[in-house]
Amino acid sequence: MQIWISLLEGLESVLRFFQSVIEPVLPAYSWAVAIVLLTVAVRVLLLPLAVKQIRSMRAMQQLQPEMKKIQEKYKVDRSLMKTDPEKYKAKRQKQQEAMMALYKEHNVNPMAGCLPLLPQIPIFIALFWVLDSRSAQVQVEELETSGFILVESLSARAADGNGIGALVLVALMGITMFLTQKTMMAMNPQAGQNPQQKILMYVLPPMLTIFAFNFPSGVVLYWVTTNLWQMAQQWLMLRNVGPPPAQATTKPA
């Protein structure tokens, strides 16, 4: 609990610092800009993980032919799940062991694609508490009367009637999330054949957009800024960050 309170107080301190720097230049929108700067600060700190993510995706692309060979070699008939569960389990285990050996041989971590996401989760939840005017814990009271372009209050929700700007922010959140997922799939064409990836791209953004109507507008602003940063980051890294030399090619069969 003390760690959680410390995170909340830390976010509040960072926001107040950025706001104090921006206020002399842009007093009307100083808190909104502070939220944007907080987003940028978080994303800069996560850049090393983002580089690992892109390299992992590139490496996985290079290994696709070998992965398909393993899938064909240890092809599992799903009907065995009912007729012979033990045989199905044994074949699945052999396939997984072969995949893990392939990953180890080429020094690839298939979970590296999730690395930048994990640290963002506690930060996002903590920011929700800090910006929520109904929060019983640490909060920035000034946000109740601080707005943004056509947004009446950064701590209020679009669902409560917070100006047309709050509705625009929610719509931008959904659109930028969809475009981020689409860019990610463009970087890894094989992912487009994965039904789960398609669900993420076509189902998750609309669903979270509906939820965002009940998020403080400051949180939605943070989310929109994160998505825009992610899109730009993916675009740049797609052109400038290649796979490590050891992962660029696979050994001949």
N, C-alpha and C positions, 0 to 999 in steps of 0.2 A: 504493500500500500504506500509506503514511504517513497519507493522508487517512482510510483505512478504520480504522486503529488509533486515530486521533484521535476518530473517531465512536464507536468502542467505549468508549474511555476517557471521552468526554463523557457517554454514556448511563450509565456506571457512576457518574460523579460526580453526575449529576442524581438517580439512584436513591438514592444514599447521602445526599444532601441531604434529599430528601423523607422518607427513613426516619428520619433524625436528628430531624426536626421531629415526626414522628408517634409515635416510640418512647415519649416520656414519657406520652402520652395513651393509646396502644393498643399496648403492647409486644408482645403475642402475635402481632398481625397487621400489624406496622409495615411489613414488606417488601411484603406484598400490597397494602396501601393505597398504598405508594409507587409500585407499578406502575400502580395506578388513577390516581394523580395525574399520573404521567408521560404516561399516555394522554390525560388531560384537557389537559395542557400542549401536547401535539402537536396535538390537535384545535383548541385555541384559536388556535394559530399558523396553522393552515390555514383559519381562518374566512373570510378574504378570498377564497381560492380557492373555498370552498364557496358563497359568495354569487354568484360568477361562474358556477359550475356551475348553480345554480338559475335564474339569469337566462337562461343559454344554453338550458336546457331549455324555459323559458317561451317564449323567442323562437322556438325550433324549432317549438313547438306552434302559434304564430301563423302560421308560414310553411308549415304543412302543406298548405293549399289550393293555394298557389303551387307547392309542390314536386310535388304530384300533377299539376298542369297540365303541368309540365315533363316529368314521366315519361310522360304521355300523348302529349305532342307529339313526344318523342324515344323513343317506345316501341321497345324492341329485342327482336326475336325470337331467343330463345336457340338455335333450330335453326340460325341463321346461324353459330354457333361452328364447326359442322362443314362446312356447305355453302359458306359464304363468310366466312372468318375476318376478312379485311380490311374488309369492309363492316360486320361486327359491331363490330370495333374502332373504326371511324370513328363509328358511331352512338353507341357507349358514350362516346367522347371528347366528342362534341357534348353529350350529356346531362350529363356531368360538368362541362363548361365552363359550361353554363347554370346548373347548381346553384351553382357557385363564384361566378358573377356575382350570383346571388340572395343568397348569403351576404354578399358584399361590399357589395351595395346596402343591406342592412339591418344591416350591422355585426355579423354573427353568426358565431361560431366553433364549428362542430359538434364540435370536439375539446375544447372547454372542459369538457364533462362528465367528462373524465378527469383534469382538473387536480388535484383533491384526492388522487387515488389515487397519482400518480407519486411525490411526496415521501415517501409512507408506505412504499414498497417498501424502500428502503435502511434506513429506521429499523426496520422489522419484521425484516429479515434480521440487522441488527446486534443487535437485542434478543435474537433467537434465540441468537446466539453468546454474549452476555453472560449469559443465564440458563441456558445449557446446561452442566450439570455435567461433560460429557465434552468441552467445548471446550478446545482447546489455547491459545486466545488469552485476552484479558481476560475475566474472569468474576467474579461476586460469590459467593464461597465460602459466605457466611452463608446463602444461599438454600437450600443443601442441607439445612439443619436448620430452616428457616423454612417454615411452612405457612400454610394458610388454613382456612376452615370445612370440616372433614373431608378436607382435602388434606394429606398428610404432608409433602411437600416441593415447593417452587415450582420447583425445577430438575429434578425427576424427571418421568417421563412416565406417563400413564394406562396405557399398555401394559405398563409395568413393575410395575404394582400399586402405585398411589399413593393409595389410599383412595377411598371412594365419591364424595367431593367432586370428585376429578379427573375421574371419569366424568360427573358432573353438569355440570362446566364444559365438557367436550367437547360434550355434548348441547346445552347452552345456546348454544355457539358456532354449531352448525348451525342451530338454531331462529332465533336472532337474525339470522343471515346471510340466511336465507330471508325473514324478515319485512322486512329492510332492502331486499332486491331487490323484494319485493312492493310496499312503500311507494313505491319509486322508479318502478315501473311505473304505480302509481296516479296519480303526479304527471304522467306522460306516457302517456296511454292509447294513443297511436299505437304506442308501443314494445311494447305487448302483442300487436300483430300481427306483430312481428318474431320469426322462429324463433330467432335467436341470443339474443334477450333471454329467451325462454322457457327455453332451455338454461341460461342463467345462473341463472335462478330455481329450476329443478327439478333440474338435474344438478349444478351447481357446489357448492351447500351440502352435499349428502350426500357428494360426493367429498372435499371438504376436511375434512369431519368425520372421515372415515376416516383421512386424513393426520394430523389433530390428535391422534390417539391416540399418535403418536410425537413430539409437540411437548412441550417443557417446560411444565408447568402454568402457570408464570408467563406464558409467551407466550400460552397459551390465555386466561388472565385478561385480558391486554392486548387480545386479539382480541374477547372478549365485551364488554368495556367500550367498545371502538371501535364495535362494532355498535350498542350501546345509545345511545351518543352520536349516531351517524349517524341512527338512527330518530327520536330526539327533535329533532334538528336539522332533518331533512326535514319533520317535522310542523309545527314552528314556522315555518320559512321558507315552507312551502306557504301559510301564512295571512298572513304579514307581509312577504314579499319578492315584489313583482310585477316584471314586465318593465320595462325602461327605457322611457320615453315614446316614444323613437324607434323602438323595436322592437314596441310594443304593437299597432300596426296596420300593415297592408300597403297599398301604393298600389293604387288601383283599376285594373283592366285597361283 
